[in-house]
Amino acid sequence: MKAVVLVCYGAADQAFEVRELPTPEPGPGQVRIAVEAFGLNYADVSARQGTYQEAPPIPCVIGYEVVGRIDALGTGATSPQVGTRVTGFTRFGGYATHAVTDARAVATIPDTMDAGVAAALPTQYGTAYHCAEEMTRLHPGDHVLVHAAAGGVGTALVQLCKRRGCIVYGTAGSADKLTYLRGLGVDHPINYRSSDFVEVVRQIRGSDGLDVIFDSLGGASVRKGLQLLAAGGRLVCLGAASRGAGRPQILHDLPFALSFGFQHPIGLMINSKSIIGVNMLRLSDQRPLALQRCLEAVVRLALDGEVQPTVGGRFTVDEIAKAHAFLESRGSTGKVVVTWKP
């Protein structure tokens, strides 16, 4: 098979090589997918920079999600059947023409579904669904802040929040992205480059606070966000994009870790606030049925038109460096997808 191999850490135009590798065989309970397209996530950028500790050592094949057809079943895997078109979550290995994954980590999709839309569902919409529907249980009228709201997970969170009748605040870093957020239905778009989101929210809410905050940035935004939570409020930590580039090292990471602030459980109890951590890799390892439930749910929502994944960039495998650079620039909205055929 062909695979895009991460051969070194660093700039996108130096980090990858397309190589011929042995085609993997599915193990017990696994399926193999002949891949037509794969999605990019910011965790891929972190892996390329050498900052994502979950990633395998180089040289390796990264990638969390693929779209394609089942072409082999492992022992004990009975569905989906060979030939079925699926979208699926992969624990790395997605940047290849063939990928193996747990049979519970895929969902059947129709031939008519756009590959880019399908690629947005496993990681971005699956993560958003787990956060919004299973971890926080949103209610109509809830005031919800979504950081990085124009990104892939952010877009999904906004759509799920609006579906529940929430009043949504969304941060982004450009006028174009604020326009994009208004198009999604965000009630209060906030340009984090020119405004302090805490001040903006307080001007709108006064002392009433927020019910839920979805934070994919980490660091100071977590500490500041806790100040905005009302009693019963939940802050969901689902990323650390504000850490920046650089290999893990204490002099770089300690200030970032300290910027989160210190929250003692007693303080959270007294103020009736919650901090929730979300790591979909850990969920896939320990609760595969929960992952399956989320994936099947978002596929249904997409087919029913209740969510509309946005594809913000389409690239071929030959343009993998350009795709990574585009995602890393934070200029993208929605999903960035890479296809094996033009």
SVG drawing of the C-alpha trace seen along z (x, -y; Angstrom):
<svg xmlns="http://www.w3.org/2000/svg" viewBox="-35 -46 48 61">
<polyline fill="none" stroke="black" stroke-width="0.4" points="0.0,0.0 1.0,-3.7 1.2,-5.8 2.1,-9.3 4.9,-8.7 5.9,-11.2 9.7,-10.9 10.9,-13.9 9.5,-16.6 9.2,-20.1 8.0,-22.1 5.2,-20.5 7.2,-20.6 10.0,-18.5 8.2,-16.1 6.4,-13.7 7.3,-11.2 4.9,-9.0 6.2,-5.4 5.3,-1.9 4.5,0.1 3.1,3.6 -0.7,3.7 -1.9,4.3 -4.1,7.3 -7.1,6.8 -6.7,8.4 -9.5,10.0 -12.5,7.7 -11.0,5.4 -11.9,4.3 -9.7,3.0 -10.7,0.0 -9.6,-0.8 -9.2,-4.5 -10.5,-7.2 -10.0,-10.2 -8.7,-11.1 -9.3,-14.0 -6.8,-16.4 -7.1,-17.5 -5.0,-19.9 -3.6,-16.9 -2.0,-15.9 -0.1,-19.2 0.9,-18.6 2.1,-15.1 4.2,-16.6 5.7,-19.1 6.6,-16.3 4.3,-17.7 1.6,-15.1 2.6,-12.5 0.0,-9.9 1.6,-9.7 3.8,-6.7 7.6,-7.3 8.8,-8.3 8.8,-7.1 5.1,-6.5 1.7,-7.0 -0.6,-9.3 -4.2,-10.1 -7.4,-9.7 -10.2,-9.3 -10.8,-7.8 -13.5,-7.4 -13.6,-4.3 -14.8,-0.8 -14.4,2.3 -12.1,4.7 -11.3,7.3 -12.7,8.5 -10.7,9.9 -11.7,12.9 -14.9,12.2 -15.8,9.1 -19.1,9.7 -20.2,6.2 -20.0,4.0 -19.7,6.4 -16.9,6.2 -17.7,3.6 -19.6,1.3 -18.7,-2.4 -17.9,-3.7 -16.4,-6.5 -14.3,-5.5 -12.1,-6.5 -8.5,-5.2 -6.0,-5.1 -3.3,-6.5 -2.6,-5.0 -5.2,-7.0 -2.7,-8.6 -2.6,-5.5 -4.5,-3.7 -5.5,-1.0 -6.2,-1.3 -7.3,1.1 -9.5,0.2 -11.9,1.7 -15.2,2.8 -17.0,0.7 -15.2,-2.5 -16.8,-2.7 -20.3,-3.7 -22.0,-2.9 -22.5,-5.9 -24.3,-6.1 -22.4,-6.3 -23.9,-9.8 -22.3,-11.3 -19.5,-13.7 -16.1,-12.3 -15.2,-15.6 -18.5,-15.7 -18.0,-12.1 -14.4,-12.7 -15.6,-15.4 -17.9,-13.0 -15.6,-10.6 -13.2,-12.9 -14.7,-16.4 -18.4,-15.7 -17.9,-12.6 -15.9,-14.7 -18.4,-17.5 -21.3,-15.1 -19.6,-13.4 -18.9,-16.8 -22.3,-18.4 -24.7,-15.5 -23.1,-13.1 -20.9,-15.1 -22.8,-18.4 -26.4,-17.7 -27.3,-21.0 -30.7,-22.6 -32.7,-25.3 -31.7,-28.7 -28.3,-27.7 -25.6,-30.3 -22.6,-28.5 -19.1,-29.7 -17.2,-27.9 -13.6,-28.7 -12.0,-28.4 -15.6,-28.2 -14.7,-28.4 -12.6,-25.3 -13.8,-21.8 -14.8,-20.8 -15.9,-24.3 -18.2,-24.3 -19.7,-21.0 -20.2,-22.3 -21.9,-25.4 -24.3,-23.4 -25.1,-21.0 -25.6,-23.8 -28.0,-25.7 -29.8,-22.4 -30.5,-22.4 -31.7,-26.0 -28.7,-27.4 -27.5,-31.0 -24.0,-30.7 -20.9,-32.8 -18.0,-32.0 -14.4,-33.1 -12.4,-33.5 -9.4,-35.5 -10.5,-37.3 -13.3,-39.3 -13.9,-36.6 -14.3,-34.0 -16.7,-36.2 -18.8,-36.4 -18.6,-32.6 -19.8,-32.3 -22.7,-34.5 -23.7,-32.3 -23.6,-29.3 -26.0,-31.1 -23.6,-32.2 -25.4,-34.9 -22.3,-36.6 -19.1,-36.3 -16.0,-37.5 -12.7,-38.5 -10.2,-37.3 -7.4,-39.3 -9.1,-42.6 -11.3,-41.8 -11.0,-40.0 -13.7,-37.4 -14.2,-37.7 -15.1,-41.4 -17.4,-40.8 -19.3,-38.1 -19.6,-40.1 -20.9,-43.1 -23.6,-40.9 -24.4,-38.6 -23.5,-40.8 -23.2,-38.6 -25.3,-35.8 -22.4,-33.9 -22.3,-31.0 -23.7,-27.5 -21.1,-25.7 -17.7,-26.5 -16.0,-24.3 -12.3,-25.1 -9.9,-23.6 -7.2,-26.1 -6.0,-25.3 -3.9,-27.5 -5.0,-30.9 -8.4,-30.6 -9.3,-27.8 -8.4,-29.9 -10.3,-32.9 -13.3,-30.8 -13.9,-29.5 -14.5,-33.0 -17.4,-33.2 -19.2,-30.0 -22.5,-30.4 -23.5,-28.0 -23.9,-24.6 -21.6,-25.6 -19.4,-23.1 -16.1,-23.8 -15.1,-21.2 -11.3,-20.9 -10.8,-19.2 -7.5,-20.5 -4.4,-22.6 -4.0,-24.4 -2.7,-27.6 0.5,-25.7 2.2,-26.4 4.9,-24.6 8.0,-22.9 9.0,-19.5 7.9,-18.7 10.3,-20.2 9.9,-21.5 11.0,-25.1 8.5,-25.3 5.6,-23.4 5.8,-24.5 4.6,-28.1 1.8,-26.7 0.8,-24.3 0.9,-27.0 -1.3,-29.3 -4.2,-26.9 -4.3,-28.1 -5.0,-25.9 -8.5,-24.7 -9.1,-22.7 -12.0,-20.4 -13.4,-22.1 -13.5,-25.4 -15.4,-23.7 -17.8,-22.1 -18.5,-25.4 -19.1,-27.3 -20.9,-24.3 -18.7,-24.4 -17.3,-21.4 -14.2,-20.9 -14.6,-18.0 -11.7,-16.6 -12.2,-14.9 -9.7,-12.7 -11.2,-10.7 -8.2,-8.4 -8.6,-7.4 -12.4,-6.9 -11.8,-4.8 -9.3,-2.6 -11.5,-2.1 -15.1,-2.7 -15.3,-1.6 -19.1,-1.3 -19.3,-4.9 -17.3,-5.9 -19.5,-3.8 -22.6,-5.4 -21.3,-8.9 -20.2,-8.1 -23.6,-6.4 -25.4,-9.4 -23.5,-12.0 -23.9,-10.1 -27.7,-10.0 -27.7,-13.7 -25.8,-14.5 -28.1,-12.3 -31.2,-13.9 -29.7,-17.4 -29.6,-18.3 -25.9,-19.1 -24.1,-20.4 -20.4,-19.7 -18.4,-22.4 -15.4,-21.4 -13.0,-24.3 -10.1,-22.8 -9.7,-20.0 -6.3,-18.6 -4.7,-15.6 -2.0,-13.5 0.6,-15.2 -0.5,-18.4 -0.2,-17.0 2.4,-19.7 0.1,-22.4 -2.8,-20.9 -0.9,-20.8 0.4,-24.4 -3.2,-25.5 -4.5,-23.9 -1.6,-25.2 -2.1,-28.7 -5.5,-28.8 -7.0,-30.2 -9.2,-27.2 -12.9,-26.8 -14.6,-23.5 -12.9,-20.3 -9.7,-19.9 -9.7,-16.7 -7.1,-14.9 -8.0,-12.5 -5.9,-9.8 -7.3,-10.5 -7.7,-14.0"/>
</svg>
